[in-house]
Amino acid sequence: MTGLQSRPLRLAIVAAFAVAVAAGCARNDPASYIASANAYLAKSDYKAAIIELKNALQKAPDNAEARLLLAKSLLATGDAVGAETEVRKAIDAHAPGDQAYPVLAQALGAQGKYKELTSELGDRKLDAPGPRSEMNVALATATLAQGNAKRAKELADAALADQPANVRALLLEAQLAAQSGIGVPAVREFVDKALKSSPDDVGALLMKAELDTAEGKGADAQAALQHAVDSNPKSIVARSASFSYALQGGKLDAAKAQLAKMKELAPGDLRTVYSDALLSAVQGDNAHAREQVQRILAAQPDNLPGLFLSGMIDYQLGSYASAEDSLRRVMAKAPADPSVRRLLALLYLRTGRPQQAVDALAPALQRYPDNPVLLRIAGEAYLASGDTALAERAYEQANALDKNNVGSEVRLAQVRLAAGDSARGFSDLESLAAKDSSASQADMALFSAHMQRREYDKALADTDVLEKKQPKAAFVQSLRGLVYLAKRDLKDAQASFEKALALQPDFLPAARNLAIIDLQRGDVQAARDRYDKILAKDPKNGPVLLALAELQGVSGASPDDIRKTIEKAIAASPASPAPRLALIAFEERQRDVKGAVATAQAALAAIPGNPQLTEAVGATQLVAGQYNEAGESFKKLILLQPQNPLTYLRLAQAQAALKDYAGAIDSERTALALKPDL
């Protein structure tokens, strides 16, 4: 090839190279990244859009359009904090106000910054009807959250005047209508309009599902939720709602499936994290649930669902002080919510504060006087306060509203027994037991009442009735064994407990009672075998390990063996105070005072705020002569159980040891004021 002949080829190569370079430059241009991001946004692929927009902003940090699109994308993925940051930068970069301020309003609302939203944007004037309508919806939502329903209605009406098909405005009108109590048909009218405007809208479909659920139309509710997911497969909102519905219905597999998809789509989204925590709590994995909740609260310290779930988990773990703190914070923001008041009342009852339980329930009962759950808890609070008349009245009212709740009727009968109305109480229990051929609550209550009165033949008759209803239930045979034990009939007692284990080989109460009988006969190995059989199949059974440690203690096992067994029980149930208390008691029996103090402190660090462990710390410190430290521990115990007179007696012990006799007398007087017959 001559030089002349090769020249066109060289020119072609140079031209192709120039085109490639130009294409590469164009691809790296902010406008191309923004165009690509818009294409992804059209497909609701927010993750890909965010990557493209961040690429654009690396090239042009002051690009208002990219900042605004990034804010919208972050908001769509649930990152309201990031969205607020980006939209403010867009505003600083002179993004059009009609486009930017509605996004800022939505970002603030999503974070619960309602006061900031109304104060900063309440007077902001927008020109275009569409953006003005969106702004008014955000303002109306924030205003409603602050308790001003009238102003919220005015803003929602203004939003619809500007944009009659605004779905968010229509749904807000539906919410306002529901709160006004005008009835489901009027509420559904707004929802139907929203769905007519946007048939696949997630919010409208979810509200339809709520209405269907309220009317008992479970199949329709499920269909609406499925439509929401099918139409918006990448929507965390839709999947989160479907997850909640499945969980409430006890459909754990369906809930797990939705959670798995949420983790795939947006693992860091707080709604995903919350759903993970909630499912873990339902399944009893409180340690993982607490870990996930802490992730939520680290990102949003005032997140109300996160705070409520945190309080619920701490309550279940016995960390009452931290539970109370979380629940009080929720109640401060949502004072009318019956769920938080119900749980707080239960916490107060658990920590010996019945009057505070009554006070916590009062506003909820005033607003929801026909709520049987609240009425039953109020009944327990009245009973704990010594007012059996009010307790009886509360249960009667609850039972009139919820006529098929056998458990509540049984409790009413027990309240009447406690009030001294024995004839009526026993009559109620007997009629309840006869009414339902399968229920056992009334029979159990009858059995308990007869045992307390030492009416053993009647108690045996109760177990006969129970056996007919539940012939394969191990607990029935175990109850019969208890009656024979009370009658000192070891032969029949053993036979009954053996029947219980034949029905359920891992039934601990029967195994433990058989071990006690074995010990009474001097057969330690037979007693040990009872537990070993269960542990062979379930080596991490905490309660059985504790029972084995107890057996080792009374049968002369070495201290090292006993300690190892208790430590296995702690490892099996790390969130349970029982094995930790057992280890503290073991240290005390070994006269290892310093070890007992250290063990108690480690236990409290593992389960903070637990009253039993707090008392154990103070008690071990008292024995160790650490009187000042013991006094501080007992003061913490008083904060946990201010209505428990025994806590003040504990403090008096420490004060007396410090020769603070005046303080000790004051503590004892407080105890007497709480319980004059102490």
Salt bridges, closest charged atoms under 4 A:
GLU52 OE2 - ARG27 NH2 3.06
GLU84 OE2 - ARG88 NE 3.06
GLU84 OE1 - LYS113 NZ 3.07
GLU86 OE1 - ARG67 NH1 2.73
GLU116 OE2 - ARG88 NH2 3.35
GLU120 OE2 - ARG88 NH1 2.89
GLU154 OE1 - ARG151 NH1 3.09
ASP157 OD1 - LYS153 NZ 2.94
ASP162 OD2 - ARG132 NE 2.81
GLU173 OE1 - LYS153 NZ 3.47
GLU189 OE2 - LYS193 NZ 3.99
ASP200 OD1 - HIS227 NE2 2.83
ASP201 OD2 - ARG168 NH2 2.90
ASP212 OD1 - ARG188 NH2 3.08
ASP212 OD2 - LYS208 NZ 2.83
GLU215 OE1 - ARG188 NH2 2.73
GLU215 OE1 - LYS217 NZ 3.28
GLU264 OE2 - LYS261 NZ 3.18
ASP269 OD2 - ARG271 NH2 2.80
ASP276 OD2 - LYS263 NZ 3.50
ASP276 OD2 - HIS288 NE2 3.14
ASP302 OD1 - ARG329 NH2 3.36
ASP314 OD1 - ARG290 NH2 2.43
GLU324 OE2 - ARG328 NE 3.19
GLU324 OE1 - ARG353 NH2 2.87
GLU380 OE2 - ARG411 NE 2.58
GLU392 OE2 - ARG416 NE 3.08
GLU392 OE2 - ARG424 NH1 3.89
GLU396 OE2 - ARG416 NH2 2.82
ASP402 OD2 - ARG376 NH2 2.83
GLU409 OE1 - LYS435 NZ 3.45
ASP428 OD2 - ARG416 NH1 2.51
ASP443 OD2 - LYS469 NZ 2.74
GLU455 OE1 - HIS450 NE2 3.82
ASP457 OD1 - LYS487 NZ 3.19
ASP462 OD2 - HIS450 ND1 2.68
ASP464 OD1 - ARG480 NH2 2.89
GLU467 OE1 - ARG480 NH2 2.92
GLU498 OE2 - ARG530 NH1 3.10
ASP518 OD2 - ARG530 NE 2.88
ASP532 OD1 - ARG528 NE 3.10
GLU550 OE1 - ARG512 NH2 2.71
GLU587 OE2 - ARG563 NH1 2.94
GLU615 OE2 - ARG650 NE 3.19
GLU632 OE2 - LYS635 NZ 3.60
ASP677 OD1 - LYS675 NZ 2.86
